[in-house]
Amino acid sequence: MVAMDGSNKKDLVSEGLVWPNGLAVDEILDRVYWSDAKKDTIESIHMDGSGRMVILDTVAKHPFSMAVFEDSLYWSDWEMQEIVSCNKFNGKDFKTLVKEAGIRPMGITLAHPLLIQSGPPSPCVDSPCSHVCLPKPLPSTEFTCACPSHLVLDSAGTVCEDSSLSSALLLSTSTHIYSLHPQAIGLTSHQAMGSIPSPGLLTSLAANSVDSMVYFVNRGAEQILVMDRETGTVNPVMYGDQFGAISYDPFSNNLFWVDVHK
């Protein structure tokens, strides 16, 4: 269990688990229910880590996704290919709700007006965060701004900015180098870091994990060049037509290449 801003992490259950998968929270009783697909069990525990109890044992064949509402538990069963329910206190009143040929239920959820509860206003309403707002644990009314992995917060701590030194995937065409962030949330985008002058035939890249430099081979001009990711400036390093694949070792500060003539 963890707060919305990533603080106060606490392990509720760390023993007697094999393959926990389904998870549901009972906000009325402050209990967490989970299923174990390997043990074929459904269990429950208080949010303070006390009162662990087994609701069903070996009755559920391969429980996957769970939900809880009023006095009932609901889950999808991969082996039986059905959606079933039981009493959340003692496992009684076990019954199949949905079972149809050719249908293999997976994720399930419940929608009911009673589940839409009013509470204190979110501290993130009208926040200055440009991308992500994380509310701090109650009763605090404060928040923390956060960014996708390829961006960094500005000095004010509210606006996410580009970082040339963030982790990125570098791709090249024959004349351009592009920076991509496939791990970013939302639409994947790319931007051109720079280009090489004619005659250009970019054949190999070597990123530098120490600073902002990227080395590459331009077979069109028969040279190895280095580009500064922060400024986009390009400078020659070595000349010759023998350079194939290249690799940079940050520990020894050496550049290695394959000699295509040998």
SULVEN-V462790 format. One record per pair of residues at least 12 apart in sequence whose ideal C-beta (glycine too) atoms are under 8 Angstrom apart, sorted by the first residue. I is the first residue (numbers start at 1). J is the second residue. D is the distance in Angstrom with one decimal. If there is no record, write none. Layout:
i=(I | I)
j=(J | J)
d=(D | D)
This chain:
i=(1 | 1 | 3 | 3 | 4 | 4 | 4 | 4 | 5 | 5 | 5 | 5 | 5 | 5 | 6 | 7 | 7 | 8 | 10 | 11 | 12 | 12 | 12 | 12 | 13 | 13 | 13 | 13 | 13 | 17 | 18 | 18 | 18 | 19 | 19 | 19 | 19 | 20 | 20 | 20 | 20 | 21 | 21 | 21 | 21 | 21 | 21 | 21 | 22 | 22 | 22 | 22 | 22 | 22 | 22 | 22 | 22 | 22 | 23 | 23 | 24 | 24 | 24 | 24 | 25 | 26 | 26 | 26 | 27 | 30 | 30 | 30 | 31 | 31 | 31 | 31 | 31 | 32 | 32 | 32 | 32 | 33 | 33 | 33 | 33 | 33 | 34 | 35 | 35 | 35 | 35 | 35 | 36 | 37 | 37 | 37 | 37 | 40 | 40 | 40 | 40 | 40 | 40 | 40 | 41 | 41 | 41 | 41 | 41 | 41 | 42 | 42 | 42 | 42 | 42 | 42 | 42 | 42 | 42 | 42 | 43 | 44 | 55 | 55 | 55 | 55 | 55 | 55 | 56 | 56 | 56 | 59 | 59 | 59 | 60 | 60 | 60 | 61 | 61 | 61 | 61 | 62 | 62 | 62 | 62 | 63 | 63 | 63 | 63 | 64 | 64 | 64 | 64 | 64 | 64 | 65 | 65 | 65 | 65 | 66 | 67 | 67 | 67 | 68 | 68 | 69 | 69 | 69 | 71 | 71 | 71 | 72 | 72 | 72 | 72 | 72 | 73 | 73 | 73 | 73 | 74 | 74 | 74 | 75 | 76 | 76 | 76 | 76 | 77 | 78 | 78 | 80 | 80 | 81 | 81 | 81 | 81 | 82 | 82 | 82 | 82 | 82 | 83 | 83 | 83 | 83 | 83 | 83 | 84 | 84 | 85 | 120 | 120 | 122 | 123 | 123 | 123 | 123 | 123 | 123 | 124 | 127 | 127 | 127 | 128 | 128 | 128 | 129 | 129 | 129 | 129 | 130 | 130 | 130 | 130 | 130 | 131 | 131 | 131 | 131 | 131 | 131 | 132 | 132 | 132 | 132 | 133 | 133 | 134 | 145 | 145 | 145 | 145 | 147 | 148 | 148 | 148 | 148 | 148 | 149 | 149 | 149 | 149 | 149 | 150 | 150 | 150 | 150 | 150 | 150 | 150 | 150 | 151 | 151 | 152 | 164 | 164 | 164 | 165 | 165 | 165 | 166 | 167 | 167 | 168 | 168 | 169 | 169 | 170 | 170 | 170 | 170 | 171 | 172 | 172 | 172 | 173 | 174 | 174 | 174 | 174 | 175 | 175 | 175 | 175 | 175 | 175 | 176 | 176 | 176 | 176 | 176 | 176 | 177 | 177 | 177 | 177 | 177 | 177 | 177 | 177 | 177 | 178 | 178 | 178 | 178 | 179 | 179 | 179 | 193 | 193 | 193 | 193 | 194 | 194 | 194 | 196 | 196 | 196 | 196 | 196 | 196 | 197 | 198 | 199 | 199 | 200 | 200 | 200 | 201 | 201 | 201 | 202 | 202 | 202 | 202 | 203 | 203 | 203 | 203 | 204 | 204 | 204 | 204 | 204 | 204 | 205 | 206 | 206 | 206 | 206 | 207 | 208 | 208 | 209 | 210 | 212 | 212 | 212 | 213 | 213 | 213 | 213 | 214 | 214 | 214 | 215 | 215 | 215 | 215 | 215 | 216 | 217 | 217 | 217 | 217 | 219 | 219 | 222 | 222 | 222 | 222 | 223 | 223 | 223 | 223 | 223 | 223 | 224 | 224 | 224 | 224 | 224 | 224 | 224 | 225 | 237 | 241 | 241 | 242 | 242 | 242 | 242 | 243 | 243 | 243 | 243 | 244 | 244 | 244 | 244 | 245 | 245 | 246)
j=(32 | 47 | 136 | 137 | 134 | 135 | 136 | 137 | 134 | 135 | 136 | 137 | 143 | 144 | 134 | 136 | 137 | 137 | 49 | 49 | 32 | 45 | 47 | 49 | 34 | 43 | 45 | 49 | 52 | 36 | 36 | 38 | 39 | 36 | 37 | 38 | 39 | 34 | 35 | 36 | 37 | 34 | 35 | 36 | 37 | 63 | 64 | 65 | 34 | 35 | 37 | 42 | 63 | 64 | 65 | 66 | 75 | 76 | 35 | 66 | 66 | 67 | 68 | 73 | 68 | 44 | 68 | 88 | 117 | 46 | 47 | 48 | 44 | 45 | 46 | 47 | 51 | 44 | 45 | 46 | 47 | 55 | 66 | 68 | 73 | 88 | 66 | 60 | 63 | 64 | 66 | 75 | 63 | 62 | 63 | 64 | 78 | 57 | 58 | 59 | 60 | 61 | 62 | 63 | 54 | 55 | 56 | 57 | 58 | 60 | 54 | 55 | 56 | 60 | 63 | 66 | 73 | 75 | 86 | 91 | 55 | 88 | 73 | 86 | 88 | 89 | 90 | 91 | 86 | 91 | 94 | 86 | 91 | 94 | 75 | 77 | 84 | 77 | 78 | 79 | 80 | 77 | 78 | 79 | 80 | 75 | 76 | 77 | 78 | 76 | 77 | 78 | 105 | 106 | 107 | 105 | 106 | 107 | 108 | 108 | 108 | 109 | 110 | 88 | 110 | 110 | 112 | 115 | 87 | 88 | 89 | 85 | 86 | 87 | 88 | 93 | 85 | 86 | 87 | 88 | 97 | 108 | 110 | 108 | 105 | 106 | 107 | 108 | 105 | 104 | 106 | 96 | 99 | 99 | 103 | 104 | 105 | 96 | 97 | 98 | 99 | 105 | 96 | 97 | 98 | 99 | 105 | 108 | 96 | 97 | 97 | 138 | 141 | 135 | 135 | 136 | 140 | 141 | 142 | 143 | 143 | 143 | 145 | 158 | 145 | 158 | 159 | 143 | 145 | 146 | 158 | 145 | 147 | 158 | 159 | 160 | 145 | 146 | 147 | 148 | 151 | 160 | 145 | 146 | 147 | 148 | 145 | 146 | 146 | 157 | 158 | 159 | 160 | 160 | 160 | 181 | 184 | 185 | 186 | 166 | 167 | 181 | 183 | 184 | 162 | 163 | 166 | 167 | 168 | 181 | 183 | 184 | 163 | 166 | 166 | 212 | 229 | 230 | 212 | 229 | 230 | 181 | 181 | 183 | 180 | 181 | 181 | 182 | 193 | 205 | 207 | 214 | 190 | 202 | 205 | 216 | 202 | 200 | 201 | 202 | 220 | 195 | 196 | 198 | 200 | 201 | 202 | 192 | 193 | 194 | 195 | 196 | 202 | 192 | 193 | 194 | 195 | 202 | 205 | 214 | 216 | 227 | 190 | 191 | 192 | 193 | 191 | 193 | 229 | 214 | 227 | 229 | 232 | 227 | 232 | 234 | 216 | 218 | 220 | 221 | 225 | 234 | 221 | 220 | 220 | 221 | 218 | 220 | 221 | 218 | 219 | 220 | 216 | 217 | 218 | 219 | 217 | 218 | 219 | 244 | 216 | 217 | 243 | 244 | 245 | 246 | 246 | 246 | 247 | 248 | 255 | 248 | 248 | 250 | 250 | 250 | 228 | 229 | 230 | 226 | 227 | 228 | 229 | 226 | 227 | 229 | 227 | 237 | 246 | 248 | 255 | 246 | 243 | 244 | 246 | 257 | 241 | 243 | 239 | 240 | 241 | 243 | 236 | 237 | 238 | 239 | 240 | 243 | 236 | 237 | 238 | 243 | 246 | 255 | 257 | 237 | 255 | 260 | 261 | 257 | 259 | 260 | 261 | 257 | 258 | 259 | 260 | 257 | 258 | 259 | 260 | 257 | 258 | 258)
d=(7.8 | 6.7 | 7.0 | 4.2 | 5.5 | 4.9 | 7.6 | 7.3 | 3.9 | 6.6 | 5.2 | 7.3 | 7.5 | 5.0 | 7.0 | 7.3 | 6.7 | 6.0 | 7.3 | 8.0 | 6.2 | 5.8 | 7.3 | 5.3 | 7.6 | 8.0 | 6.1 | 7.9 | 7.0 | 6.4 | 5.7 | 3.8 | 5.4 | 5.8 | 4.6 | 3.7 | 7.5 | 5.2 | 7.1 | 5.2 | 7.9 | 7.9 | 6.1 | 7.6 | 5.3 | 7.2 | 5.8 | 7.8 | 6.2 | 3.8 | 8.0 | 7.8 | 5.2 | 5.7 | 5.3 | 3.6 | 5.5 | 8.0 | 7.9 | 6.2 | 4.1 | 5.3 | 4.4 | 7.1 | 7.3 | 8.0 | 4.9 | 7.0 | 7.4 | 6.1 | 4.7 | 7.8 | 5.2 | 6.6 | 5.7 | 6.9 | 7.6 | 6.8 | 5.6 | 7.9 | 6.3 | 7.1 | 6.1 | 5.8 | 6.1 | 7.0 | 7.2 | 6.4 | 3.4 | 7.3 | 5.8 | 6.1 | 7.7 | 5.2 | 6.1 | 6.8 | 7.5 | 7.4 | 4.9 | 7.4 | 5.6 | 6.1 | 7.2 | 7.5 | 5.9 | 8.0 | 6.4 | 5.2 | 7.3 | 7.2 | 7.5 | 4.6 | 4.4 | 5.7 | 6.2 | 7.7 | 6.8 | 7.3 | 7.9 | 7.4 | 6.3 | 7.5 | 6.9 | 7.2 | 6.8 | 7.8 | 7.3 | 4.7 | 6.3 | 4.4 | 7.6 | 7.9 | 7.0 | 6.3 | 6.8 | 6.2 | 7.4 | 5.6 | 7.8 | 3.8 | 5.3 | 5.8 | 4.1 | 3.9 | 7.5 | 4.7 | 7.4 | 5.9 | 8.0 | 4.8 | 7.0 | 5.2 | 7.8 | 6.3 | 7.8 | 7.8 | 6.3 | 4.6 | 4.8 | 7.6 | 5.6 | 5.7 | 4.7 | 5.9 | 8.0 | 5.0 | 6.4 | 7.1 | 6.0 | 5.9 | 7.0 | 5.0 | 7.0 | 6.5 | 6.0 | 7.7 | 6.2 | 5.6 | 7.5 | 4.6 | 7.3 | 6.3 | 6.9 | 7.1 | 3.8 | 6.0 | 7.3 | 5.3 | 7.6 | 6.9 | 7.9 | 7.8 | 7.4 | 6.9 | 6.8 | 5.0 | 7.0 | 5.2 | 7.6 | 6.1 | 3.9 | 6.7 | 7.5 | 4.9 | 4.0 | 7.6 | 5.0 | 6.3 | 5.2 | 6.3 | 5.7 | 7.0 | 7.8 | 6.0 | 4.9 | 7.3 | 7.6 | 4.9 | 6.0 | 4.5 | 5.3 | 5.7 | 7.3 | 8.0 | 7.4 | 4.3 | 7.7 | 7.3 | 3.8 | 7.6 | 5.7 | 7.4 | 8.0 | 6.6 | 4.5 | 5.0 | 7.6 | 7.1 | 5.4 | 6.3 | 6.9 | 4.6 | 6.8 | 4.2 | 6.6 | 7.5 | 6.2 | 7.7 | 5.6 | 5.8 | 5.0 | 8.0 | 7.9 | 3.8 | 7.0 | 7.6 | 4.7 | 5.2 | 7.7 | 7.0 | 6.8 | 7.3 | 5.5 | 6.5 | 7.8 | 7.0 | 4.6 | 6.9 | 6.4 | 3.8 | 7.3 | 5.2 | 6.4 | 7.1 | 7.0 | 5.7 | 4.6 | 4.6 | 6.0 | 7.4 | 7.8 | 7.5 | 7.9 | 7.6 | 6.4 | 5.7 | 7.2 | 5.8 | 7.6 | 5.7 | 5.8 | 6.6 | 7.6 | 4.9 | 5.7 | 6.9 | 7.1 | 6.3 | 5.3 | 5.7 | 7.9 | 5.4 | 5.8 | 7.9 | 4.3 | 7.9 | 6.4 | 5.4 | 7.9 | 7.3 | 4.8 | 7.8 | 7.7 | 7.3 | 4.6 | 5.7 | 7.6 | 7.2 | 7.1 | 6.8 | 6.9 | 6.7 | 4.8 | 6.8 | 5.7 | 6.5 | 5.7 | 5.2 | 7.6 | 7.5 | 6.8 | 6.1 | 6.5 | 5.4 | 4.5 | 6.2 | 7.8 | 5.3 | 7.8 | 7.6 | 6.6 | 6.6 | 7.7 | 7.4 | 3.7 | 5.7 | 6.0 | 4.7 | 7.1 | 6.4 | 4.4 | 3.6 | 5.6 | 7.0 | 5.8 | 7.8 | 5.0 | 7.8 | 4.9 | 7.6 | 6.3 | 4.3 | 7.4 | 6.8 | 5.0 | 5.0 | 7.8 | 4.7 | 5.4 | 4.4 | 7.0 | 7.3 | 5.5 | 6.4 | 5.4 | 4.4 | 5.5 | 4.1 | 4.7 | 5.3 | 7.1 | 6.1 | 7.3 | 7.0 | 4.8 | 6.0 | 8.0 | 6.8 | 6.0 | 5.7 | 6.2 | 7.6 | 4.7 | 7.5 | 5.8 | 7.6 | 7.5 | 7.5 | 6.4 | 6.0 | 4.3 | 7.9 | 5.3 | 7.5 | 6.5 | 4.9 | 7.3 | 7.9 | 7.4 | 4.6 | 4.5 | 5.7 | 6.7 | 7.3 | 7.3 | 6.3 | 7.4 | 7.9 | 8.0 | 7.8 | 4.8 | 5.8 | 5.1 | 5.0 | 7.7 | 7.7 | 7.2 | 6.4 | 3.7 | 7.0 | 4.4 | 6.9 | 4.7 | 7.6)
